[in-house]
Amino acid sequence: VPSRASRPRARALRARERVAPPRAGDFPKPDLDVPSNANYQEAKALSARIAANASGVTKPQRVVVVGGGLAGLSCAKYLADAGHHPVVLERGKVLGGKVSAWRDDDGDWIETGLHIFFGAYPNMMNLFHELNIEDRLQWKEHAMTFAMKDYPGEFTKFTFPKSLPAPFNMAYAILSNDKMLSPVEKIQTGVPLVPMLLGGQDYIDAQDELSVQQWMTKNGMPERVREELFIAMGKALDFIDSDKLSMTVILTAMNRFINETHGSKTAFLDGNQPARLCAPMAEHFVEKGGEVRTEAPLKKWLVNDTTGAVEGVELVSGEVVTGDHYVSAMAVDAFKLTIPDVWLSNERTKGFFQQLNELKGIPVINVHIWFDRKLLPYDGLVFSRSKLLSVYADMSECCKEYADKNKSMLELVFAPCDKTAGSETNWIKASDAEIVAATMEELERLFPNEIAADGSKAKVIKSAVVKTPRSVYAAVPGRNKYRPSQHTPIGNFTLAGDYTSQKFLGSMEGAVLSGKLAAEVVADKAAGRAPKPVKELAAEFR
């Protein structure tokens, strides 16, 4: 993040980057800001409502935000828009959290995960617009591409025609593809989805107690639908096998894709996440009087033993940072380790914080492999449909900063990774060499004419493995009732994070929305308004 003295240079650099021509093969930005896109209009209205607070602020609140991932940066951005002064404390060397990245010794970027932006991410898309960085998204063909698991080296697409609005474009995409489901199976798939279309979010939320497998059995959906579609979707959405995944996750995605014309359209960021997304977010609130500090890990929350109110945060260095309000934007597993004892013992607050023990992060591994030649080219996301790999992309094709005309670099999501997620092997404990070897065996099936596990065809130049033992919360059945509201029973303490209660689950969109909702809570309290109430607890924690 630039110092105040370097801001003009940073703005000039961004201006030069904005005029760079789009990379060949990219598609035009979809028009999301239309009256029929209810989710986008809702996100836009929330941004405006938060920003409207600024005109009435006479004494800005100093808000300490612990965690510099997307949730924390989003919270800080919208707090600054509301006229307050956020102070973001990030334990790592770079901002981004689960979207962080760094360079290796060769100068190549290593990413925590393969991050894809969907048209159905309304708060994220509003954020890009508000920061004037929409040109950094490289939109791809509106299609969902799947590897044909029974036909090595072959792929099939569900193509969404641009001339048709939702839901007709998705209907065409499904009906026109004859490679994965038979006509009868398509009917057997569509009929059980009618209640979702009629019942909306209430119906979707009510299915959280059922796994994908249980929901399919209850609704008479063919097993082949799970094998052909839902296994791939489950691993892409939450890094978990479908028999262990809440059906709410699948229905949430399908509802957006069916009801929003551009909902399933995908985009890649044109470079690394810390510089191309996180830095503009931080620059935005720093220019409005906020602060951001890296390598500032939290040791403990300093709280009043009688009231439970937060009085400051103590860093590992011993420094104490104070403010008027405090926000935890840490991942749920990290936050649980820091919850003060008084919050867990007080009758008024203990249930709210004890419920978090029902939420645990799911493991995931991101694999990067550089090859000595170009593989079968495809400029977009591919669902691998393999037992070990979720989705992958050739980043030398998809991302401007990583572009290479002569060599491919595949970035692959390796999941599931342990028994909790559906794997018999604990891959988090495996060596990098074992993970790369297993990945190469899967790639040999995907690219039989170009890759051989023994290295006799395309040669691996190098590889990198990034393990995240606790990523997004594991969306196993029955978790939604334990996801806490951003508003907490502690008067000057608020939560942000994709695990908190919001309708976009564990995703980049969920993280951004959670930070935005947390900022709204703080702004409401600062203005003397009652925020949305604390979410009712599950029965066992009342």
PAPADO-821481 format. One record per residue (C-alpha): x negated, y, z negated; residue number from 1; residue in one letter. Coordinates in Angstrom, 1 decimal. Example, Ala and Ser with C-alpha at 12.3 -4.5 7.8 and 13.67 -1.06 7.14 Angstrom:
2
<<-12.3, -4.5, -7.8>, 1, a>
<<-13.7, -1.1, -7.1>, 2, s>
//
This chain:
542
<<0.0, 0.0, 0.0>, 1, v>
<<-1.6, 3.3, 1.0>, 2, p>
<<-2.4, 6.0, -1.5>, 3, s>
<<-0.6, 9.3, -1.2>, 4, r>
<<-3.6, 10.8, 0.7>, 5, a>
<<-3.4, 8.1, 3.3>, 6, s>
<<0.3, 8.3, 4.0>, 7, r>
<<0.1, 10.5, 7.1>, 8, p>
<<-2.4, 8.0, 8.6>, 9, r>
<<-0.1, 5.1, 7.7>, 10, a>
<<2.9, 6.8, 9.3>, 11, r>
<<0.8, 7.6, 12.5>, 12, a>
<<-0.2, 3.9, 12.7>, 13, l>
<<3.4, 2.8, 12.4>, 14, r>
<<4.4, 5.2, 15.1>, 15, a>
<<1.7, 3.8, 17.5>, 16, r>
<<2.8, 0.3, 16.7>, 17, e>
<<6.5, 1.1, 17.5>, 18, r>
<<5.7, 2.1, 21.1>, 19, v>
<<3.9, -1.2, 21.8>, 20, a>
<<5.8, -3.0, 24.6>, 21, p>
<<7.8, -6.1, 23.6>, 22, p>
<<6.1, -9.4, 24.3>, 23, r>
<<7.2, -11.2, 27.4>, 24, a>
<<9.8, -13.8, 26.6>, 25, g>
<<11.5, -11.9, 23.8>, 26, d>
<<15.2, -11.1, 24.1>, 27, f>
<<17.0, -7.8, 23.4>, 28, p>
<<18.1, -6.9, 19.8>, 29, k>
<<21.6, -8.0, 19.3>, 30, p>
<<24.2, -5.4, 18.4>, 31, d>
<<25.1, -6.2, 14.9>, 32, l>
<<26.6, -2.9, 13.8>, 33, d>
<<30.1, -3.5, 15.2>, 34, v>
<<33.4, -3.2, 13.3>, 35, p>
<<34.1, -7.0, 13.8>, 36, s>
<<30.9, -7.9, 11.9>, 37, n>
<<32.4, -7.7, 8.4>, 38, a>
<<29.2, -8.9, 6.6>, 39, n>
<<27.1, -6.3, 8.3>, 40, y>
<<29.6, -3.5, 7.5>, 41, q>
<<29.7, -4.7, 3.9>, 42, e>
<<25.9, -4.6, 3.6>, 43, a>
<<25.8, -1.1, 5.2>, 44, k>
<<28.4, 0.2, 2.8>, 45, a>
<<26.5, -1.1, -0.2>, 46, l>
<<23.4, 0.7, 1.0>, 47, s>
<<25.4, 3.9, 1.3>, 48, a>
<<27.1, 3.5, -2.1>, 49, r>
<<23.7, 3.0, -3.8>, 50, i>
<<22.1, 6.0, -2.0>, 51, a>
<<25.1, 8.2, -2.9>, 52, a>
<<23.8, 8.1, -6.5>, 53, n>
<<20.8, 10.3, -5.7>, 54, a>
<<22.6, 13.6, -5.5>, 55, s>
<<23.9, 13.2, -9.1>, 56, g>
<<20.6, 12.2, -10.7>, 57, v>
<<19.1, 14.9, -12.9>, 58, t>
<<16.6, 12.8, -14.8>, 59, k>
<<15.3, 9.8, -12.8>, 60, p>
<<15.1, 6.5, -14.7>, 61, q>
<<11.7, 4.8, -14.8>, 62, r>
<<12.5, 1.2, -14.0>, 63, v>
<<9.8, -1.5, -14.5>, 64, v>
<<10.3, -4.3, -11.9>, 65, v>
<<8.3, -7.4, -12.6>, 66, v>
<<7.7, -9.3, -9.4>, 67, g>
<<6.6, -8.0, -6.0>, 68, g>
<<8.4, -10.5, -3.7>, 69, g>
<<11.4, -9.6, -1.5>, 70, l>
<<13.8, -9.4, -4.4>, 71, a>
<<11.5, -7.0, -6.4>, 72, g>
<<10.6, -4.9, -3.4>, 73, l>
<<14.3, -4.7, -2.3>, 74, s>
<<15.3, -3.7, -5.9>, 75, c>
<<12.6, -1.0, -5.9>, 76, a>
<<13.6, 0.3, -2.5>, 77, k>
<<17.2, 0.8, -3.4>, 78, y>
<<16.4, 2.2, -6.8>, 79, l>
<<14.3, 4.9, -5.1>, 80, a>
<<17.2, 5.5, -2.7>, 81, d>
<<19.4, 6.0, -5.8>, 82, a>
<<17.1, 8.7, -7.1>, 83, g>
<<15.1, 6.6, -9.6>, 84, h>
<<11.4, 5.8, -10.0>, 85, h>
<<10.6, 2.1, -9.8>, 86, p>
<<7.3, 0.6, -11.0>, 87, v>
<<6.7, -2.8, -9.4>, 88, v>
<<4.2, -5.1, -11.1>, 89, l>
<<3.0, -8.0, -9.0>, 90, e>
<<0.8, -10.7, -10.5>, 91, r>
<<-0.9, -11.6, -7.1>, 92, g>
<<-3.4, -9.8, -4.9>, 93, k>
<<-0.8, -9.2, -2.2>, 94, v>
<<2.9, -8.4, -2.2>, 95, l>
<<5.5, -10.8, -0.8>, 96, g>
<<5.9, -13.7, -3.3>, 97, g>
<<7.3, -16.6, -1.3>, 98, k>
<<6.7, -14.7, 1.9>, 99, v>
<<3.1, -13.7, 1.1>, 100, s>
<<0.2, -14.4, 3.5>, 101, a>
<<-3.6, -14.0, 3.6>, 102, w>
<<-6.5, -14.3, 6.0>, 103, r>
<<-8.8, -17.3, 6.1>, 104, d>
<<-12.5, -17.1, 6.7>, 105, d>
<<-12.0, -16.9, 10.5>, 106, d>
<<-9.5, -14.0, 10.1>, 107, g>
<<-6.5, -16.1, 10.9>, 108, d>
<<-3.3, -15.6, 8.9>, 109, w>
<<-2.2, -18.3, 6.4>, 110, i>
<<1.5, -18.0, 5.5>, 111, e>
<<3.3, -19.3, 2.5>, 112, t>
<<6.1, -20.5, 4.7>, 113, g>
<<7.6, -20.4, 8.2>, 114, l>
<<10.1, -17.5, 7.9>, 115, h>
<<12.9, -17.0, 10.4>, 116, i>
<<15.3, -14.1, 10.5>, 117, f>
<<18.9, -14.8, 11.5>, 118, f>
<<21.5, -12.4, 12.9>, 119, g>
<<23.6, -13.6, 10.0>, 120, a>
<<21.3, -11.8, 7.5>, 121, y>
<<23.3, -8.6, 7.2>, 122, p>
<<21.3, -7.0, 4.3>, 123, n>
<<18.0, -7.9, 5.8>, 124, m>
<<19.1, -6.4, 9.2>, 125, m>
<<20.3, -3.2, 7.4>, 126, n>
<<16.9, -3.1, 5.6>, 127, l>
<<15.0, -3.2, 8.9>, 128, f>
<<17.2, -0.5, 10.3>, 129, h>
<<16.8, 1.7, 7.2>, 130, e>
<<13.0, 1.4, 7.3>, 131, l>
<<13.0, 2.1, 11.1>, 132, n>
<<11.1, -1.2, 11.8>, 133, i>
<<13.7, -3.1, 13.8>, 134, e>
<<11.2, -3.2, 16.7>, 135, d>
<<9.1, -5.6, 14.6>, 136, r>
<<11.6, -8.4, 15.1>, 137, l>
<<11.0, -10.6, 18.1>, 138, q>
<<14.4, -11.9, 19.0>, 139, w>
<<14.5, -15.3, 20.8>, 140, k>
<<16.9, -17.1, 23.1>, 141, e>
<<20.3, -17.7, 21.4>, 142, h>
<<20.0, -21.4, 21.1>, 143, a>
<<19.4, -24.1, 18.6>, 144, m>
<<16.8, -26.6, 19.8>, 145, t>
<<16.4, -30.1, 18.4>, 146, f>
<<13.9, -32.8, 19.1>, 147, a>
<<15.5, -36.0, 20.4>, 148, m>
<<14.4, -38.5, 17.8>, 149, k>
<<15.3, -41.5, 20.0>, 150, d>
<<13.5, -40.1, 23.0>, 151, y>
<<10.0, -39.0, 22.1>, 152, p>
<<8.9, -35.8, 23.8>, 153, g>
<<12.4, -34.8, 24.8>, 154, e>
<<14.4, -31.9, 23.3>, 155, f>
<<18.0, -30.7, 23.6>, 156, t>
<<19.6, -27.3, 23.1>, 157, k>
<<22.9, -25.9, 21.8>, 158, f>
<<23.0, -22.8, 24.0>, 159, t>
<<25.3, -19.8, 22.9>, 160, f>
<<26.4, -17.9, 26.0>, 161, p>
<<26.0, -14.1, 25.6>, 162, k>
<<29.3, -13.5, 27.4>, 163, s>
<<31.4, -15.1, 24.7>, 164, l>
<<32.1, -13.7, 21.2>, 165, p>
<<32.4, -15.8, 18.1>, 166, a>
<<33.8, -18.4, 17.5>, 167, p>
<<34.0, -19.3, 21.2>, 168, f>
<<30.3, -19.1, 21.8>, 169, n>
<<29.6, -21.8, 19.2>, 170, m>
<<32.5, -23.9, 20.5>, 171, a>
<<30.9, -23.7, 24.0>, 172, y>
<<27.5, -24.5, 22.6>, 173, a>
<<28.7, -27.7, 20.9>, 174, i>
<<31.1, -28.9, 23.6>, 175, l>
<<28.6, -28.3, 26.4>, 176, s>
<<25.9, -30.4, 24.8>, 177, n>
<<26.3, -34.1, 25.5>, 178, d>
<<23.0, -35.3, 24.1>, 179, k>
<<23.7, -35.6, 20.4>, 180, m>
<<27.4, -36.2, 19.7>, 181, l>
<<30.1, -37.9, 21.7>, 182, s>
<<33.4, -36.1, 22.5>, 183, p>
<<35.2, -38.2, 19.8>, 184, v>
<<32.5, -37.4, 17.3>, 185, e>
<<32.8, -33.7, 18.1>, 186, k>
<<36.5, -33.8, 17.3>, 187, i>
<<35.8, -35.7, 14.1>, 188, q>
<<33.3, -33.0, 13.1>, 189, t>
<<35.5, -30.1, 13.9>, 190, g>
<<38.7, -31.1, 12.2>, 191, v>
<<37.2, -31.3, 8.6>, 192, p>
<<35.8, -27.8, 9.1>, 193, l>
<<39.3, -26.2, 9.6>, 194, v>
<<39.8, -25.7, 5.8>, 195, p>
<<36.5, -23.8, 5.8>, 196, m>
<<37.8, -21.5, 8.5>, 197, l>
<<41.1, -21.0, 6.7>, 198, l>
<<39.9, -20.8, 3.1>, 199, g>
<<36.7, -18.8, 3.7>, 200, g>
<<34.2, -18.2, 0.9>, 201, q>
<<36.6, -19.6, -1.8>, 202, d>
<<36.7, -23.0, -0.1>, 203, y>
<<33.0, -22.9, 0.5>, 204, i>
<<32.2, -22.2, -3.1>, 205, d>
<<34.6, -25.0, -4.3>, 206, a>
<<32.6, -27.6, -2.4>, 207, q>
<<29.4, -27.0, -4.5>, 208, d>
<<30.2, -30.0, -6.7>, 209, e>
<<29.9, -32.4, -3.7>, 210, l>
<<26.8, -33.5, -1.9>, 211, s>
<<26.8, -33.4, 1.9>, 212, v>
<<27.2, -37.2, 1.9>, 213, q>
<<30.1, -37.1, -0.5>, 214, q>
<<31.9, -34.4, 1.4>, 215, w>
<<31.5, -36.2, 4.7>, 216, m>
<<32.9, -39.4, 3.2>, 217, t>
<<35.8, -37.6, 1.6>, 218, k>
<<36.7, -35.9, 4.9>, 219, n>
<<36.1, -38.9, 7.2>, 220, g>
<<33.2, -37.4, 9.1>, 221, m>
<<31.1, -39.8, 11.1>, 222, p>
<<27.7, -40.8, 9.7>, 223, e>
<<26.1, -39.9, 13.0>, 224, r>
<<26.9, -36.2, 12.3>, 225, v>
<<24.7, -36.4, 9.2>, 226, r>
<<22.0, -38.2, 11.1>, 227, e>
<<22.1, -36.0, 14.1>, 228, e>
<<22.7, -32.5, 12.6>, 229, l>
<<23.1, -32.3, 8.8>, 230, f>
<<19.8, -33.9, 7.8>, 231, i>
<<17.9, -31.4, 10.0>, 232, a>
<<20.0, -28.5, 8.7>, 233, m>
<<19.6, -29.4, 5.1>, 234, g>
<<15.8, -29.7, 5.2>, 235, k>
<<15.6, -26.4, 7.1>, 236, a>
<<17.9, -24.5, 4.6>, 237, l>
<<16.7, -25.9, 1.3>, 238, d>
<<13.9, -28.4, 1.9>, 239, f>
<<16.0, -31.3, 0.6>, 240, i>
<<17.6, -34.4, 2.1>, 241, d>
<<21.4, -34.1, 2.8>, 242, s>
<<22.4, -36.8, 0.4>, 243, d>
<<21.0, -34.7, -2.4>, 244, k>
<<22.2, -31.3, -1.1>, 245, l>
<<25.3, -29.3, -2.1>, 246, s>
<<27.7, -29.1, 0.8>, 247, m>
<<28.1, -25.4, 0.0>, 248, t>
<<24.7, -24.8, 1.6>, 249, v>
<<25.7, -26.4, 5.0>, 250, i>
<<29.1, -24.7, 5.0>, 251, l>
<<27.7, -21.3, 4.2>, 252, t>
<<25.4, -21.5, 7.2>, 253, a>
<<28.1, -22.9, 9.5>, 254, m>
<<30.6, -20.3, 8.4>, 255, n>
<<28.2, -17.5, 9.4>, 256, r>
<<27.3, -19.1, 12.6>, 257, f>
<<30.9, -19.8, 13.6>, 258, i>
<<32.3, -16.4, 12.6>, 259, n>
<<29.5, -14.0, 13.7>, 260, e>
<<28.7, -13.7, 17.4>, 261, t>
<<25.0, -13.3, 16.8>, 262, h>
<<24.9, -15.2, 13.4>, 263, g>
<<22.7, -18.1, 14.6>, 264, s>
<<20.5, -16.0, 16.8>, 265, k>
<<16.9, -16.1, 15.5>, 266, t>
<<14.0, -13.7, 15.3>, 267, a>
<<10.3, -13.9, 14.3>, 268, f>
<<8.4, -11.0, 12.7>, 269, l>
<<5.8, -9.7, 15.1>, 270, d>
<<3.0, -10.3, 12.6>, 271, g>
<<2.1, -11.2, 9.0>, 272, n>
<<4.8, -10.5, 6.4>, 273, q>
<<2.8, -8.5, 3.9>, 274, p>
<<1.8, -5.9, 6.4>, 275, a>
<<4.8, -5.9, 8.7>, 276, r>
<<7.6, -6.1, 6.2>, 277, l>
<<6.4, -5.8, 2.6>, 278, c>
<<4.2, -2.8, 3.1>, 279, a>
<<6.9, -0.6, 4.7>, 280, p>
<<9.2, -1.5, 1.8>, 281, m>
<<6.6, -0.4, -0.7>, 282, a>
<<5.6, 2.7, 1.2>, 283, e>
<<9.3, 3.7, 1.2>, 284, h>
<<9.7, 3.8, -2.6>, 285, f>
<<6.1, 5.1, -3.3>, 286, v>
<<6.9, 8.1, -1.1>, 287, e>
<<9.9, 8.7, -3.2>, 288, k>
<<8.0, 8.7, -6.5>, 289, g>
<<7.7, 5.0, -7.3>, 290, g>
<<4.7, 2.9, -8.0>, 291, e>
<<3.4, -0.5, -7.1>, 292, v>
<<0.6, -2.5, -8.7>, 293, r>
<<-0.9, -5.8, -7.7>, 294, t>
<<-3.0, -8.1, -9.9>, 295, e>
<<-0.8, -7.1, -12.8>, 296, a>
<<0.5, -10.3, -14.3>, 297, p>
<<3.1, -10.3, -17.1>, 298, l>
<<2.1, -11.8, -20.5>, 299, k>
<<5.4, -11.1, -22.3>, 300, k>
<<8.5, -9.0, -22.6>, 301, w>
<<8.3, -6.7, -25.7>, 302, l>
<<11.8, -6.7, -27.3>, 303, v>
<<13.5, -5.4, -30.4>, 304, n>
<<14.0, -8.3, -32.8>, 305, d>
<<17.4, -6.8, -33.9>, 306, t>
<<19.1, -5.6, -30.7>, 307, t>
<<17.2, -7.7, -28.1>, 308, g>
<<16.6, -4.5, -26.0>, 309, a>
<<13.4, -4.5, -24.0>, 310, v>
<<10.8, -1.9, -25.3>, 311, e>
<<8.1, -2.6, -22.8>, 312, g>
<<6.1, -5.3, -21.0>, 313, v>
<<2.7, -6.5, -22.0>, 314, e>
<<0.4, -7.5, -19.2>, 315, l>
<<-2.3, -10.2, -19.4>, 316, v>
<<-4.9, -7.4, -19.5>, 317, s>
<<-3.3, -6.2, -22.8>, 318, g>
<<-1.9, -3.0, -21.2>, 319, e>
<<1.7, -2.1, -22.2>, 320, v>
<<3.9, -0.7, -19.5>, 321, v>
<<7.2, 1.0, -20.6>, 322, t>
<<10.2, 2.3, -18.9>, 323, g>
<<13.9, 3.2, -19.3>, 324, d>
<<15.1, 0.0, -17.8>, 325, h>
<<13.5, -3.4, -16.9>, 326, y>
<<14.1, -5.9, -14.1>, 327, v>
<<12.8, -9.4, -13.7>, 328, s>
<<12.4, -10.3, -10.0>, 329, a>
<<10.3, -13.4, -10.7>, 330, m>
<<11.2, -16.8, -9.5>, 331, a>
<<13.5, -18.7, -11.9>, 332, v>
<<10.9, -21.2, -13.0>, 333, d>
<<8.4, -18.4, -13.8>, 334, a>
<<11.0, -16.3, -15.6>, 335, f>
<<12.1, -19.2, -17.8>, 336, k>
<<8.6, -19.3, -19.3>, 337, l>
<<8.8, -15.7, -20.4>, 338, t>
<<12.3, -15.5, -21.9>, 339, i>
<<12.0, -14.0, -25.4>, 340, p>
<<13.0, -16.3, -28.3>, 341, d>
<<15.4, -13.8, -29.7>, 342, v>
<<17.4, -14.0, -26.4>, 343, w>
<<17.6, -17.7, -26.7>, 344, l>
<<18.7, -17.7, -30.4>, 345, s>
<<21.2, -14.8, -30.5>, 346, n>
<<24.8, -16.0, -30.2>, 347, e>
<<25.7, -13.2, -27.9>, 348, r>
<<22.9, -13.8, -25.4>, 349, t>
<<21.7, -17.4, -25.7>, 350, k>
<<24.2, -19.0, -23.3>, 351, g>
<<23.4, -16.6, -20.5>, 352, f>
<<19.7, -17.5, -20.7>, 353, f>
<<19.9, -21.1, -21.6>, 354, q>
<<21.9, -21.8, -18.4>, 355, q>
<<18.8, -21.1, -16.4>, 356, l>
<<17.4, -24.5, -17.5>, 357, n>
<<19.9, -26.0, -15.0>, 358, e>
<<18.1, -24.3, -12.1>, 359, l>
<<14.7, -25.6, -10.9>, 360, k>
<<12.7, -24.7, -7.8>, 361, g>
<<12.3, -27.2, -5.0>, 362, i>
<<8.8, -28.1, -3.7>, 363, p>
<<7.8, -27.3, -0.1>, 364, v>
<<4.6, -27.4, 2.0>, 365, i>
<<3.7, -25.2, 4.9>, 366, n>
<<1.3, -26.7, 7.4>, 367, v>
<<-0.7, -24.8, 10.0>, 368, h>
<<-2.6, -26.7, 12.8>, 369, i>
<<-4.7, -25.0, 15.5>, 370, w>
<<-5.2, -27.1, 18.7>, 371, f>
<<-7.8, -26.8, 21.4>, 372, d>
<<-5.2, -26.4, 24.1>, 373, r>
<<-1.6, -25.3, 24.8>, 374, k>
<<1.1, -27.9, 23.9>, 375, l>
<<4.5, -28.1, 25.6>, 376, l>
<<5.4, -24.4, 25.4>, 377, p>
<<8.5, -23.2, 23.6>, 378, y>
<<9.1, -19.7, 22.4>, 379, d>
<<11.4, -20.3, 19.4>, 380, g>
<<12.3, -22.4, 16.4>, 381, l>
<<12.6, -26.2, 16.8>, 382, v>
<<14.4, -28.7, 14.4>, 383, f>
<<12.0, -31.6, 14.4>, 384, s>
<<14.4, -34.2, 13.1>, 385, r>
<<11.5, -36.2, 11.7>, 386, s>
<<11.4, -37.8, 8.3>, 387, k>
<<8.6, -35.6, 7.1>, 388, l>
<<9.0, -32.3, 9.0>, 389, l>
<<11.8, -29.9, 8.8>, 390, s>
<<11.4, -27.2, 11.4>, 391, v>
<<8.4, -25.9, 13.3>, 392, y>
<<7.3, -23.2, 15.8>, 393, a>
<<4.3, -22.6, 18.0>, 394, d>
<<3.2, -19.3, 16.6>, 395, m>
<<0.9, -18.6, 19.5>, 396, s>
<<4.2, -18.3, 21.5>, 397, e>
<<6.6, -16.8, 19.0>, 398, c>
<<4.6, -14.1, 17.3>, 399, c>
<<2.8, -11.2, 18.9>, 400, k>
<<0.0, -11.0, 16.3>, 401, e>
<<-0.8, -14.7, 16.6>, 402, y>
<<-0.4, -14.9, 20.4>, 403, a>
<<-2.9, -17.0, 22.3>, 404, d>
<<-2.6, -17.9, 26.0>, 405, k>
<<-4.9, -20.9, 25.8>, 406, n>
<<-4.4, -22.6, 22.4>, 407, k>
<<-1.4, -23.5, 20.3>, 408, s>
<<-1.0, -23.0, 16.6>, 409, m>
<<1.9, -24.9, 15.1>, 410, l>
<<3.4, -23.8, 11.8>, 411, e>
<<5.5, -26.6, 10.3>, 412, l>
<<7.7, -27.0, 7.3>, 413, v>
<<6.8, -30.3, 5.5>, 414, f>
<<9.8, -31.5, 3.6>, 415, a>
<<11.1, -33.2, 1.5>, 416, p>
<<8.1, -33.3, -0.7>, 417, c>
<<9.1, -35.3, -3.8>, 418, d>
<<11.7, -37.7, -5.1>, 419, k>
<<13.9, -34.8, -6.3>, 420, t>
<<14.2, -33.6, -2.7>, 421, a>
<<14.5, -37.1, -1.2>, 422, g>
<<10.9, -38.3, -0.5>, 423, s>
<<9.5, -41.5, -1.9>, 424, e>
<<6.0, -39.9, -1.9>, 425, t>
<<5.0, -36.9, -4.1>, 426, n>
<<3.3, -35.0, -1.3>, 427, w>
<<2.6, -32.0, -3.6>, 428, i>
<<0.0, -34.3, -5.3>, 429, k>
<<-1.4, -35.6, -2.0>, 430, a>
<<-4.6, -34.2, -0.5>, 431, s>
<<-4.5, -31.7, 2.3>, 432, d>
<<-6.2, -34.3, 4.6>, 433, a>
<<-3.4, -36.8, 3.8>, 434, e>
<<-0.7, -34.2, 4.6>, 435, i>
<<-2.3, -33.2, 7.9>, 436, v>
<<-2.7, -36.9, 8.8>, 437, a>
<<1.0, -37.6, 8.1>, 438, a>
<<1.9, -34.5, 10.1>, 439, t>
<<-0.1, -35.6, 13.1>, 440, m>
<<1.6, -38.9, 13.1>, 441, e>
<<5.0, -37.1, 13.4>, 442, e>
<<3.6, -34.8, 16.0>, 443, l>
<<2.5, -37.7, 18.1>, 444, e>
<<6.2, -38.7, 18.4>, 445, r>
<<7.2, -35.1, 19.3>, 446, l>
<<4.4, -34.6, 21.8>, 447, f>
<<3.5, -38.1, 23.0>, 448, p>
<<1.9, -36.8, 26.2>, 449, n>
<<-0.3, -34.3, 24.5>, 450, e>
<<-1.0, -35.5, 20.9>, 451, i>
<<-2.3, -38.7, 19.6>, 452, a>
<<-2.8, -39.2, 15.8>, 453, a>
<<-6.3, -40.6, 16.6>, 454, d>
<<-7.3, -37.3, 18.2>, 455, g>
<<-7.8, -38.8, 21.6>, 456, s>
<<-5.7, -36.1, 23.3>, 457, k>
<<-5.3, -32.5, 22.0>, 458, a>
<<-8.0, -31.9, 19.4>, 459, k>
<<-7.4, -30.2, 16.1>, 460, v>
<<-9.7, -27.2, 15.7>, 461, i>
<<-8.7, -26.6, 12.1>, 462, k>
<<-5.7, -26.8, 9.7>, 463, s>
<<-4.4, -25.2, 6.6>, 464, a>
<<-2.0, -26.5, 4.0>, 465, v>
<<0.0, -24.3, 1.6>, 466, v>
<<1.8, -26.1, -1.3>, 467, k>
<<4.6, -24.3, -3.2>, 468, t>
<<5.5, -26.7, -6.1>, 469, p>
<<8.5, -24.4, -7.0>, 470, r>
<<10.1, -22.6, -4.1>, 471, s>
<<13.8, -21.6, -3.9>, 472, v>
<<16.1, -23.2, -6.4>, 473, y>
<<17.1, -26.7, -5.7>, 474, a>
<<20.6, -26.5, -4.3>, 475, a>
<<21.7, -29.9, -5.6>, 476, v>
<<25.5, -30.3, -6.3>, 477, p>
<<26.9, -28.2, -9.1>, 478, g>
<<24.3, -25.5, -9.4>, 479, r>
<<26.3, -22.4, -8.4>, 480, n>
<<28.1, -22.2, -11.7>, 481, k>
<<24.7, -21.8, -13.5>, 482, y>
<<23.4, -19.0, -11.2>, 483, r>
<<23.5, -15.9, -13.4>, 484, p>
<<24.8, -12.4, -12.5>, 485, s>
<<22.3, -9.6, -12.0>, 486, q>
<<24.0, -7.9, -14.9>, 487, h>
<<22.8, -9.5, -18.2>, 488, t>
<<23.9, -9.2, -21.8>, 489, p>
<<20.8, -7.1, -22.5>, 490, i>
<<21.7, -3.5, -22.0>, 491, g>
<<18.4, -2.4, -20.4>, 492, n>
<<17.5, -5.6, -18.6>, 493, f>
<<18.7, -6.8, -15.2>, 494, t>
<<17.9, -9.9, -13.1>, 495, l>
<<17.0, -10.1, -9.4>, 496, a>
<<16.0, -13.2, -7.3>, 497, g>
<<17.6, -15.4, -4.8>, 498, d>
<<18.6, -17.8, -7.6>, 499, y>
<<21.0, -15.1, -9.0>, 500, t>
<<24.6, -15.1, -8.1>, 501, s>
<<25.1, -13.9, -4.5>, 502, q>
<<26.6, -15.6, -1.4>, 503, k>
<<23.5, -16.1, 0.6>, 504, f>
<<21.9, -18.7, -1.6>, 505, l>
<<18.2, -19.3, -1.7>, 506, g>
<<16.9, -17.4, 1.3>, 507, s>
<<15.2, -14.2, 2.4>, 508, m>
<<18.6, -12.6, 2.8>, 509, e>
<<19.6, -13.8, -0.7>, 510, g>
<<16.5, -12.3, -2.2>, 511, a>
<<17.0, -8.9, -0.5>, 512, v>
<<20.7, -8.9, -1.5>, 513, l>
<<19.9, -9.9, -5.1>, 514, s>
<<17.5, -7.0, -5.4>, 515, g>
<<20.0, -4.6, -3.9>, 516, k>
<<22.7, -5.8, -6.4>, 517, l>
<<20.3, -5.4, -9.3>, 518, a>
<<19.6, -1.8, -8.2>, 519, a>
<<23.3, -1.2, -8.1>, 520, e>
<<23.6, -2.4, -11.7>, 521, v>
<<20.8, 0.0, -12.8>, 522, v>
<<22.2, 2.9, -10.8>, 523, a>
<<25.7, 2.4, -12.2>, 524, d>
<<24.5, 2.3, -15.8>, 525, k>
<<22.3, 5.4, -15.3>, 526, a>
<<25.3, 7.2, -13.9>, 527, a>
<<27.5, 6.3, -16.9>, 528, g>
<<29.6, 3.9, -14.8>, 529, r>
<<30.5, 0.3, -15.9>, 530, a>
<<28.7, -2.1, -13.6>, 531, p>
<<30.2, -5.3, -12.4>, 532, k>
<<30.8, -7.5, -15.5>, 533, p>
<<28.4, -10.3, -16.6>, 534, v>
<<29.4, -13.5, -14.7>, 535, k>
<<31.4, -15.9, -16.8>, 536, e>
<<29.3, -18.8, -18.1>, 537, l>
<<29.9, -22.5, -17.4>, 538, a>
<<32.0, -24.1, -20.2>, 539, a>
<<29.0, -25.8, -21.8>, 540, e>
<<27.2, -22.5, -22.4>, 541, f>
<<30.1, -20.3, -23.6>, 542, r>
//
